[in-house]
Amino acid sequence: MSSQTVTEVTNGGRALEKFMILSKQAKGKACVELIKKACAEPELFVFGELVNLPQIQALKSTEDASYLQLLELFAYGTYQDYKKNSKLPKLTEPQLKKLKMLTIVSMTYKSKVVKYEDLQKELEIQSVRELEDLIIEAIYSGLIEAKLDHKNKRLDISNVMGRDVKPDELGGVLDIFTQWFNLTEQLLESLDEKSKFSVLMFEANEDHKKEVEKKITDTTNLVKLSMKNNKMDPRQRELIAGQQMGFGDYYDDDDDERKDQGSGLMGFGKRFMGKGFHGRRNN
């Protein structure tokens, strides 16, 4: 969310707070005037809290019930909803412009790319220039974050303000949040399992690393020992080296042939390249 959007949201909160304070003393005709001003207020775009006030709901059973419907229109409805209801009060120019901007917000919920022709049809705007001016004002009001693609005649949405939710739609919203919560929980469980697996693999690699380091150390010590035993018979040194490195004294079925080929490293190499080896001598 951009810094400008944050500022607009803050201003909207202050505007709503102002009308909530004014509503405490409002009754009857005073509520009607409050609704008129709220619908025209340039910084106020959420109306759910006002709609739910007892003194505002009390208009439902009076001759001014149409003003309650008007406030509900600004909270949940669109410009076409206004056109279809002839019983609603006539809108002023500021009110009409605000309702059209809120309609743009509702249209962006369905798609992140909105064609100009669809917006013009929904808002009954003939001129592209007039449409773009309205979109720009909606952007500066913090209702949407978007780019105008004049070449392709479309609106690309990146972020949008949330409007009030109708009471009969709350169940669907709760279902969406429940699905999101369950999906998030499954994702966290999957990440936890992968984390445990990564720890096990790390520990296994550490054990293997220690084993390799030990073999390197043993081999290094063996080389140093062999260098010190320069007077030792070459076959003895070779036999010791083979045993230290794990080759042992491999043999063929023919002991005489084994003796001819030798023991340890040299013998292992000759026998492996020859008839193969059968395993370590069992004493």
Phi and psi in degrees as GROMACS dihedral restraints (atoms count N, CA, C in turn):
[ dihedral_restraints ]
;  ai    aj    ak    al  type     phi  dphi    fc
    3     4     5     6     1   -73.3    20    10
    4     5     6     7     1   162.1    20    10
    6     7     8     9     1   -62.9    20    10
    7     8     9    10     1   -33.9    20    10
    9    10    11    12     1   -65.0    20    10
   10    11    12    13     1   -42.6    20    10
   12    13    14    15     1   -63.5    20    10
   13    14    15    16     1   -41.2    20    10
   15    16    17    18     1   -60.1    20    10
   16    17    18    19     1   -42.4    20    10
   18    19    20    21     1   -62.8    20    10
   19    20    21    22     1   -43.6    20    10
   21    22    23    24     1   -64.7    20    10
   22    23    24    25     1   -39.8    20    10
   24    25    26    27     1   -63.6    20    10
   25    26    27    28     1   -41.6    20    10
   27    28    29    30     1   -62.4    20    10
   28    29    30    31     1   -44.7    20    10
   30    31    32    33     1   -62.2    20    10
   31    32    33    34     1   -39.4    20    10
   33    34    35    36     1   -62.6    20    10
   34    35    36    37     1   -38.4    20    10
   36    37    38    39     1   -64.6    20    10
   37    38    39    40     1   -38.8    20    10
   39    40    41    42     1   -67.2    20    10
   40    41    42    43     1   -38.8    20    10
   42    43    44    45     1   -64.5    20    10
   43    44    45    46     1   -42.8    20    10
   45    46    47    48     1   -63.3    20    10
   46    47    48    49     1   -42.3    20    10
   48    49    50    51     1   -60.7    20    10
   49    50    51    52     1   -39.5    20    10
   51    52    53    54     1   -61.2    20    10
   52    53    54    55     1   -45.0    20    10
   54    55    56    57     1   -71.6    20    10
   55    56    57    58     1   -31.1    20    10
   57    58    59    60     1   -65.7    20    10
   58    59    60    61     1   -37.4    20    10
   60    61    62    63     1   -68.0    20    10
   61    62    63    64     1   -43.9    20    10
   63    64    65    66     1   -63.1    20    10
   64    65    66    67     1   -32.4    20    10
   66    67    68    69     1   -70.0    20    10
   67    68    69    70     1   -19.6    20    10
   69    70    71    72     1   -62.9    20    10
   70    71    72    73     1   -31.9    20    10
   72    73    74    75     1  -101.2    20    10
   73    74    75    76     1     1.4    20    10
   75    76    77    78     1   -88.9    20    10
   76    77    78    79     1   139.0    20    10
   78    79    80    81     1  -148.7    20    10
   79    80    81    82     1   146.8    20    10
   81    82    83    84     1    57.3    20    10
   82    83    84    85     1  -120.8    20    10
   84    85    86    87     1   -62.8    20    10
   85    86    87    88     1   -28.9    20    10
   87    88    89    90     1   -65.0    20    10
   88    89    90    91     1   -34.3    20    10
   90    91    92    93     1   -67.7    20    10
   91    92    93    94     1   -36.2    20    10
   93    94    95    96     1   -62.4    20    10
   94    95    96    97     1   -45.9    20    10
   96    97    98    99     1   -64.7    20    10
   97    98    99   100     1   -36.3    20    10
   99   100   101   102     1   -62.9    20    10
  100   101   102   103     1   -41.6    20    10
  102   103   104   105     1   -64.7    20    10
  103   104   105   106     1   -42.8    20    10
  105   106   107   108     1   -59.2    20    10
  106   107   108   109     1   -45.9    20    10
  108   109   110   111     1   -68.1    20    10
  109   110   111   112     1   -38.2    20    10
  111   112   113   114     1   -64.8    20    10
  112   113   114   115     1   -38.8    20    10
  114   115   116   117     1   -71.1    20    10
  115   116   117   118     1   -20.3    20    10
  117   118   119   120     1  -100.3    20    10
  118   119   120   121     1   -13.9    20    10
  120   121   122   123     1   -60.2    20    10
  121   122   123   124     1   119.5    20    10
  123   124   125   126     1   -68.2    20    10
  124   125   126   127     1   -17.6    20    10
  126   127   128   129     1  -106.1    20    10
  127   128   129   130     1     1.0    20    10
  129   130   131   132     1  -107.4    20    10
  130   131   132   133     1   120.7    20    10
  132   133   134   135     1  -130.9    20    10
  133   134   135   136     1     3.9    20    10
  135   136   137   138     1  -124.3    20    10
  136   137   138   139     1   135.0    20    10
  138   139   140   141     1  -131.5    20    10
  139   140   141   142     1     0.9    20    10
  141   142   143   144     1   -57.0    20    10
  142   143   144   145     1   -41.5    20    10
  144   145   146   147     1   -67.1    20    10
  145   146   147   148     1   -36.4    20    10
  147   148   149   150     1   -68.1    20    10
  148   149   150   151     1   -42.6    20    10
  150   151   152   153     1   -58.0    20    10
  151   152   153   154     1   -37.2    20    10
  153   154   155   156     1   -83.5    20    10
  154   155   156   157     1    -4.2    20    10
  156   157   158   159     1   -65.8    20    10
  157   158   159   160     1   137.0    20    10
  159   160   161   162     1   -56.6    20    10
  160   161   162   163     1   -40.2    20    10
  162   163   164   165     1   -69.5    20    10
  163   164   165   166     1   -27.8    20    10
  165   166   167   168     1   -77.3    20    10
  166   167   168   169     1   -42.7    20    10
  168   169   170   171     1   -63.5    20    10
  169   170   171   172     1   -25.7    20    10
  171   172   173   174     1   -64.5    20    10
  172   173   174   175     1   -19.1    20    10
  174   175   176   177     1   -67.6    20    10
  175   176   177   178     1   -18.1    20    10
  177   178   179   180     1   -58.1    20    10
  178   179   180   181     1   -32.0    20    10
  180   181   182   183     1  -100.8    20    10
  181   182   183   184     1    18.3    20    10
  183   184   185   186     1  -118.9    20    10
  184   185   186   187     1   177.7    20    10
  186   187   188   189     1   -70.8    20    10
  187   188   189   190     1   -12.0    20    10
  189   190   191   192     1   -99.3    20    10
  190   191   192   193     1    23.1    20    10
  192   193   194   195     1   -60.2    20    10
  193   194   195   196     1   -27.2    20    10
  195   196   197   198     1   -64.1    20    10
  196   197   198   199     1   -24.9    20    10
  198   199   200   201     1   -76.6    20    10
  199   200   201   202     1   -30.3    20    10
  201   202   203   204     1   -65.1    20    10
  202   203   204   205     1   -42.4    20    10
  204   205   206   207     1   -63.7    20    10
  205   206   207   208     1   -35.0    20    10
  207   208   209   210     1   -65.0    20    10
  208   209   210   211     1   -43.6    20    10
  210   211   212   213     1   -64.4    20    10
  211   212   213   214     1   -38.8    20    10
  213   214   215   216     1   -65.1    20    10
  214   215   216   217     1   -34.3    20    10
  216   217   218   219     1   -61.6    20    10
  217   218   219   220     1   -44.9    20    10
  219   220   221   222     1   -69.8    20    10
  220   221   222   223     1   -25.7    20    10
  222   223   224   225     1   -77.6    20    10
  223   224   225   226     1   -43.2    20    10
  225   226   227   228     1  -123.1    20    10
  226   227   228   229     1   -21.5    20    10
  228   229   230   231     1   -94.2    20    10
  229   230   231   232     1  -171.6    20    10
  231   232   233   234     1  -132.3    20    10
  232   233   234   235     1   175.9    20    10
  234   235   236   237     1   -62.1    20    10
  235   236   237   238     1   -39.3    20    10
  237   238   239   240     1   -67.3    20    10
  238   239   240   241     1   -31.9    20    10
  240   241   242   243     1   -63.6    20    10
  241   242   243   244     1   -38.7    20    10
  243   244   245   246     1   -64.9    20    10
  244   245   246   247     1   -42.5    20    10
  246   247   248   249     1   -64.7    20    10
  247   248   249   250     1   -30.9    20    10
  249   250   251   252     1   -80.8    20    10
  250   251   252   253     1   -16.9    20    10
  252   253   254   255     1  -110.0    20    10
  253   254   255   256     1    99.2    20    10
  255   256   257   258     1   -75.0    20    10
  256   257   258   259     1   -11.7    20    10
  258   259   260   261     1   -83.3    20    10
  259   260   261   262     1   -10.0    20    10
  261   262   263   264     1   -74.7    20    10
  262   263   264   265     1   149.9    20    10
  264   265   266   267     1   -62.4    20    10
  265   266   267   268     1   152.0    20    10
  267   268   269   270     1   -69.8    20    10
  268   269   270   271     1   137.0    20    10
  270   271   272   273     1   -86.8    20    10
  271   272   273   274     1   145.8    20    10
  273   274   275   276     1   -79.7    20    10
  274   275   276   277     1   169.9    20    10
  276   277   278   279     1   -60.2    20    10
  277   278   279   280     1   -46.2    20    10
  279   280   281   282     1   -61.0    20    10
  280   281   282   283     1   -39.4    20    10
  282   283   284   285     1   -66.1    20    10
  283   284   285   286     1   -41.5    20    10
  285   286   287   288     1   -64.0    20    10
  286   287   288   289     1   -43.3    20    10
  288   289   290   291     1   -63.3    20    10
  289   290   291   292     1   -42.0    20    10
  291   292   293   294     1   -64.4    20    10
  292   293   294   295     1   -42.2    20    10
  294   295   296   297     1   -63.0    20    10
  295   296   297   298     1   -37.6    20    10
  297   298   299   300     1   -67.9    20    10
  298   299   300   301     1   -37.8    20    10
  300   301   302   303     1   -65.9    20    10
  301   302   303   304     1   -39.5    20    10
  303   304   305   306     1   -66.0    20    10
  304   305   306   307     1   -32.4    20    10
  306   307   308   309     1   -65.7    20    10
  307   308   309   310     1   -39.1    20    10
  309   310   311   312     1   -58.8    20    10
  310   311   312   313     1   -42.6    20    10
  312   313   314   315     1   -58.2    20    10
  313   314   315   316     1   -47.3    20    10
  315   316   317   318     1   -62.4    20    10
  316   317   318   319     1   -37.0    20    10
  318   319   320   321     1   -68.3    20    10
  319   320   321   322     1   -31.2    20    10
  321   322   323   324     1   -73.6    20    10
  322   323   324   325     1   -14.5    20    10
  324   325   326   327     1   -67.4    20    10
  325   326   327   328     1   -29.9    20    10
  327   328   329   330     1   -83.5    20    10
  328   329   330   331     1   -28.4    20    10
  330   331   332   333     1  -155.7    20    10
  331   332   333   334     1   143.1    20    10
  333   334   335   336     1   -82.9    20    10
  334   335   336   337     1    -6.8    20    10
  336   337   338   339     1  -127.6    20    10
  337   338   339   340     1   116.9    20    10
  339   340   341   342     1  -118.5    20    10
  340   341   342   343     1   126.6    20    10
  342   343   344   345     1   -74.9    20    10
  343   344   345   346     1   146.1    20    10
  345   346   347   348     1   -58.7    20    10
  346   347   348   349     1   -40.8    20    10
  348   349   350   351     1   -63.2    20    10
  349   350   351   352     1   -33.9    20    10
  351   352   353   354     1   -70.4    20    10
  352   353   354   355     1   -40.5    20    10
  354   355   356   357     1   -65.4    20    10
  355   356   357   358     1   -42.9    20    10
  357   358   359   360     1   -63.5    20    10
  358   359   360   361     1   -38.0    20    10
  360   361   362   363     1   -68.7    20    10
  361   362   363   364     1   -44.8    20    10
  363   364   365   366     1   -67.8    20    10
  364   365   366   367     1   -38.3    20    10
  366   367   368   369     1   -95.2    20    10
  367   368   369   370     1    -5.7    20    10
  369   370   371   372     1    57.3    20    10
  370   371   372   373     1    51.4    20    10
  372   373   374   375     1  -115.2    20    10
  373   374   375   376     1   124.8    20    10
  375   376   377   378     1   -85.0    20    10
  376   377   378   379     1   -37.3    20    10
  378   379   380   381     1   -91.7    20    10
  379   380   381   382     1   132.7    20    10
  381   382   383   384     1   -64.5    20    10
  382   383   384   385     1   -37.7    20    10
  384   385   386   387     1   -60.4    20    10
  385   386   387   388     1   -44.2    20    10
  387   388   389   390     1   -64.6    20    10
  388   389   390   391     1   -39.4    20    10
  390   391   392   393     1   -63.7    20    10
  391   392   393   394     1   -46.5    20    10
  393   394   395   396     1   -65.6    20    10
  394   395   396   397     1   -34.8    20    10
  396   397   398   399     1   -63.1    20    10
  397   398   399   400     1   -41.2    20    10
  399   400   401   402     1   -66.3    20    10
  400   401   402   403     1   -41.4    20    10
  402   403   404   405     1   -62.8    20    10
  403   404   405   406     1   -44.1    20    10
  405   406   407   408     1   -60.1    20    10
  406   407   408   409     1   -41.4    20    10
  408   409   410   411     1   -65.6    20    10
  409   410   411   412     1   -36.8    20    10
  411   412   413   414     1   -64.7    20    10
  412   413   414   415     1   -36.6    20    10
  414   415   416   417     1   -66.9    20    10
  415   416   417   418     1   -46.8    20    10
  417   418   419   420     1   -68.9    20    10
  418   419   420   421     1   -21.5    20    10
  420   421   422   423     1   -82.9    20    10
  421   422   423   424     1    -5.4    20    10
  423   424   425   426     1    83.6    20    10
  424   425   426   427     1    11.5    20    10
  426   427   428   429     1   -75.4    20    10
  427   428   429   430     1   -37.5    20    10
  429   430   431   432     1  -140.4    20    10
  430   431   432   433     1   156.6    20    10
  432   433   434   435     1  -117.0    20    10
  433   434   435   436     1   116.1    20    10
  435   436   437   438     1  -157.0    20    10
  436   437   438   439     1   167.2    20    10
  438   439   440   441     1  -120.6    20    10
  439   440   441   442     1   135.2    20    10
  441   442   443   444     1   -87.6    20    10
  442   443   444   445     1   118.1    20    10
  444   445   446   447     1   -98.1    20    10
  445   446   447   448     1    88.7    20    10
  447   448   449   450     1   -66.7    20    10
  448   449   450   451     1   -35.1    20    10
  450   451   452   453     1   -64.0    20    10
  451   452   453   454     1   -47.4    20    10
  453   454   455   456     1   -93.3    20    10
  454   455   456   457     1     1.2    20    10
  456   457   458   459     1    52.3    20    10
  457   458   459   460     1    61.6    20    10
  459   460   461   462     1  -152.3    20    10
  460   461   462   463     1   165.3    20    10
  462   463   464   465     1  -116.4    20    10
  463   464   465   466     1   121.3    20    10
  465   466   467   468     1  -100.1    20    10
  466   467   468   469     1   116.0    20    10
  468   469   470   471     1   -95.3    20    10
  469   470   471   472     1   135.1    20    10
  471   472   473   474     1  -113.4    20    10
  472   473   474   475     1   -26.8    20    10
  474   475   476   477     1  -157.7    20    10
  475   476   477   478     1   154.7    20    10
  477   478   479   480     1  -149.4    20    10
  478   479   480   481     1   146.7    20    10
  480   481   482   483     1   -72.7    20    10
  481   482   483   484     1   146.7    20    10
  483   484   485   486     1   -86.7    20    10
  484   485   486   487     1   132.8    20    10
  486   487   488   489     1   -93.1    20    10
  487   488   489   490     1   171.1    20    10
  489   490   491   492     1   -64.6    20    10
  490   491   492   493     1   154.1    20    10
  492   493   494   495     1  -109.5    20    10
  493   494   495   496     1   134.0    20    10
  495   496   497   498     1   -64.0    20    10
  496   497   498   499     1   143.6    20    10
  498   499   500   501     1   -55.0    20    10
  499   500   501   502     1   -37.7    20    10
  501   502   503   504     1   -77.0    20    10
  502   503   504   505     1    -3.7    20    10
  504   505   506   507     1  -103.3    20    10
  505   506   507   508     1    -2.0    20    10
  507   508   509   510     1   -63.2    20    10
  508   509   510   511     1   -35.3    20    10
  510   511   512   513     1   -59.8    20    10
  511   512   513   514     1   -43.4    20    10
  513   514   515   516     1   -65.3    20    10
  514   515   516   517     1   -37.8    20    10
  516   517   518   519     1   -64.8    20    10
  517   518   519   520     1   -42.4    20    10
  519   520   521   522     1   -63.3    20    10
  520   521   522   523     1   -37.5    20    10
  522   523   524   525     1   -62.5    20    10
  523   524   525   526     1   -41.0    20    10
  525   526   527   528     1   -63.8    20    10
  526   527   528   529     1   -44.0    20    10
  528   529   530   531     1   -66.0    20    10
  529   530   531   532     1   -36.5    20    10
  531   532   533   534     1   -64.4    20    10
  532   533   534   535     1   -44.4    20    10
  534   535   536   537     1   -61.8    20    10
  535   536   537   538     1   -41.6    20    10
  537   538   539   540     1   -63.5    20    10
  538   539   540   541     1   -42.0    20    10
  540   541   542   543     1   -63.5    20    10
  541   542   543   544     1   -44.9    20    10
  543   544   545   546     1   -63.2    20    10
  544   545   546   547     1   -41.4    20    10
  546   547   548   549     1   -63.9    20    10
  547   548   549   550     1   -41.5    20    10
  549   550   551   552     1   -63.8    20    10
  550   551   552   553     1   -40.7    20    10
  552   553   554   555     1   -62.9    20    10
  553   554   555   556     1   -43.0    20    10
  555   556   557   558     1   -63.3    20    10
  556   557   558   559     1   -39.4    20    10
  558   559   560   561     1   -64.5    20    10
  559   560   561   562     1   -41.9    20    10
  561   562   563   564     1   -64.6    20    10
  562   563   564   565     1   -39.9    20    10
  564   565   566   567     1   -63.1    20    10
  565   566   567   568     1   -41.7    20    10
  567   568   569   570     1   -63.5    20    10
  568   569   570   571     1   -42.7    20    10
  570   571   572   573     1   -65.0    20    10
  571   572   573   574     1   -35.8    20    10
  573   574   575   576     1   -65.0    20    10
  574   575   576   577     1   -42.9    20    10
  576   577   578   579     1   -63.7    20    10
  577   578   579   580     1   -42.0    20    10
  579   580   581   582     1   -66.0    20    10
  580   581   582   583     1   -34.6    20    10
  582   583   584   585     1   -65.9    20    10
  583   584   585   586     1   -43.0    20    10
  585   586   587   588     1   -63.9    20    10
  586   587   588   589     1   -41.2    20    10
  588   589   590   591     1   -62.7    20    10
  589   590   591   592     1   -39.9    20    10
  591   592   593   594     1   -63.6    20    10
  592   593   594   595     1   -38.3    20    10
  594   595   596   597     1   -64.4    20    10
  595   596   597   598     1   -43.9    20    10
  597   598   599   600     1   -62.0    20    10
  598   599   600   601     1   -42.7    20    10
  600   601   602   603     1   -65.0    20    10
  601   602   603   604     1   -38.0    20    10
  603   604   605   606     1   -64.4    20    10
  604   605   606   607     1   -44.6    20    10
  606   607   608   609     1   -63.8    20    10
  607   608   609   610     1   -39.4    20    10
  609   610   611   612     1   -64.3    20    10
  610   611   612   613     1   -41.2    20    10
  612   613   614   615     1   -65.5    20    10
  613   614   615   616     1   -36.6    20    10
  615   616   617   618     1   -65.0    20    10
  616   617   618   619     1   -42.3    20    10
  618   619   620   621     1   -62.6    20    10
  619   620   621   622     1   -43.2    20    10
  621   622   623   624     1   -64.7    20    10
  622   623   624   625     1   -38.9    20    10
  624   625   626   627     1   -62.1    20    10
  625   626   627   628     1   -43.8    20    10
  627   628   629   630     1   -63.6    20    10
  628   629   630   631     1   -38.4    20    10
  630   631   632   633     1   -64.4    20    10
  631   632   633   634     1   -43.8    20    10
  633   634   635   636     1   -64.6    20    10
  634   635   636   637     1   -42.1    20    10
  636   637   638   639     1   -62.5    20    10
  637   638   639   640     1   -37.1    20    10
  639   640   641   642     1   -65.4    20    10
  640   641   642   643     1   -42.2    20    10
  642   643   644   645     1   -64.2    20    10
  643   644   645   646     1   -39.3    20    10
  645   646   647   648     1   -63.5    20    10
  646   647   648   649     1   -42.5    20    10
  648   649   650   651     1   -63.7    20    10
  649   650   651   652     1   -44.5    20    10
  651   652   653   654     1   -62.1    20    10
  652   653   654   655     1   -42.5    20    10
  654   655   656   657     1   -65.4    20    10
  655   656   657   658     1   -40.1    20    10
  657   658   659   660     1   -62.1    20    10
  658   659   660   661     1   -44.6    20    10
  660   661   662   663     1   -63.5    20    10
  661   662   663   664     1   -36.2    20    10
  663   664   665   666     1   -65.4    20    10
  664   665   666   667     1   -41.7    20    10
  666   667   668   669     1   -63.3    20    10
  667   668   669   670     1   -43.2    20    10
  669   670   671   672     1   -62.1    20    10
  670   671   672   673     1   -40.5    20    10
  672   673   674   675     1   -64.5    20    10
  673   674   675   676     1   -40.9    20    10
  675   676   677   678     1   -65.1    20    10
  676   677   678   679     1   -37.7    20    10
  678   679   680   681     1   -65.8    20    10
  679   680   681   682     1   -32.3    20    10
  681   682   683   684     1   -73.3    20    10
  682   683   684   685     1   -31.4    20    10
  684   685   686   687     1   -92.7    20    10
  685   686   687   688     1    53.9    20    10
  687   688   689   690     1   -63.5    20    10
  688   689   690   691     1   -26.6    20    10
  690   691   692   693     1   -83.9    20    10
  691   692   693   694     1    -8.6    20    10
  693   694   695   696     1   -69.1    20    10
  694   695   696   697     1   147.1    20    10
  696   697   698   699     1   -59.3    20    10
  697   698   699   700     1   135.7    20    10
  699   700   701   702     1   -53.6    20    10
  700   701   702   703     1   -39.4    20    10
  702   703   704   705     1   -67.1    20    10
  703   704   705   706     1   -35.1    20    10
  705   706   707   708     1   -66.5    20    10
  706   707   708   709     1   -43.5    20    10
  708   709   710   711     1   -62.9    20    10
  709   710   711   712     1   -40.9    20    10
  711   712   713   714     1   -67.4    20    10
  712   713   714   715     1   -36.9    20    10
  714   715   716   717     1   -65.9    20    10
  715   716   717   718     1   -43.1    20    10
  717   718   719   720     1   -62.7    20    10
  718   719   720   721     1   -43.3    20    10
  720   721   722   723     1   -61.7    20    10
  721   722   723   724     1   -43.3    20    10
  723   724   725   726     1   -63.2    20    10
  724   725   726   727     1   -41.5    20    10
  726   727   728   729     1   -67.2    20    10
  727   728   729   730     1   -40.8    20    10
  729   730   731   732     1   -64.2    20    10
  730   731   732   733     1   -33.2    20    10
  732   733   734   735     1   -88.2    20    10
  733   734   735   736     1     1.6    20    10
  735   736   737   738     1    96.3    20    10
  736   737   738   739     1     4.0    20    10
  738   739   740   741     1   -79.6    20    10
  739   740   741   742     1   -30.6    20    10
  741   742   743   744     1    65.3    20    10
  742   743   744   745     1  -158.0    20    10
  744   745   746   747     1  -111.5    20    10
  745   746   747   748     1    83.0    20    10
  747   748   749   750     1   -77.0    20    10
  748   749   750   751     1   151.2    20    10
  750   751   752   753     1  -147.3    20    10
  751   752   753   754     1   163.5    20    10
  753   754   755   756     1  -100.2    20    10
  754   755   756   757     1   176.1    20    10
  756   757   758   759     1   -64.3    20    10
  757   758   759   760     1   -27.2    20    10
  759   760   761   762     1   -95.0    20    10
  760   761   762   763     1   105.4    20    10
  762   763   764   765     1   -61.7    20    10
  763   764   765   766     1   -33.8    20    10
  765   766   767   768     1   -64.6    20    10
  766   767   768   769     1   -39.7    20    10
  768   769   770   771     1   -65.5    20    10
  769   770   771   772     1   -36.4    20    10
  771   772   773   774     1   -61.5    20    10
  772   773   774   775     1   -42.8    20    10
  774   775   776   777     1   -64.1    20    10
  775   776   777   778     1   -37.2    20    10
  777   778   779   780     1   -67.3    20    10
  778   779   780   781     1   -36.8    20    10
  780   781   782   783     1   -81.7    20    10
  781   782   783   784     1   -24.9    20    10
  783   784   785   786     1    99.1    20    10
  784   785   786   787     1   175.6    20    10
  786   787   788   789     1  -115.1    20    10
  787   788   789   790     1  -178.8    20    10
  789   790   791   792     1    63.9    20    10
  790   791   792   793     1  -144.1    20    10
  792   793   794   795     1   -63.2    20    10
  793   794   795   796     1   -47.3    20    10
  795   796   797   798     1   -64.8    20    10
  796   797   798   799     1   -44.7    20    10
  798   799   800   801     1   -66.2    20    10
  799   800   801   802     1   -39.7    20    10
  801   802   803   804     1   -61.1    20    10
  802   803   804   805     1   -43.7    20    10
  804   805   806   807     1   -62.3    20    10
  805   806   807   808     1   -43.6    20    10
  807   808   809   810     1   -66.2    20    10
  808   809   810   811     1   -44.2    20    10
  810   811   812   813     1   -71.2    20    10
  811   812   813   814     1   -35.4    20    10
  813   814   815   816     1   -65.1    20    10
  814   815   816   817     1   -37.1    20    10
  816   817   818   819     1   -79.0    20    10
  817   818   819   820     1   -15.7    20    10
  819   820   821   822     1   -97.7    20    10
  820   821   822   823     1  -107.9    20    10
  822   823   824   825     1   -84.3    20    10
  823   824   825   826     1    -9.2    20    10
  825   826   827   828     1    94.3    20    10
  826   827   828   829     1   174.7    20    10
  828   829   830   831     1  -123.7    20    10
  829   830   831   832     1   156.5    20    10
  831   832   833   834     1  -111.8    20    10
  832   833   834   835     1    -3.3    20    10
  834   835   836   837     1   130.1    20    10
  835   836   837   838     1  -176.1    20    10
  837   838   839   840     1   -85.1    20    10
  838   839   840   841     1   146.1    20    10
  840   841   842   843     1   -60.8    20    10
  841   842   843   844     1   133.6    20    10
  843   844   845   846     1   -97.1    20    10
  844   845   846   847     1   111.9    20    10
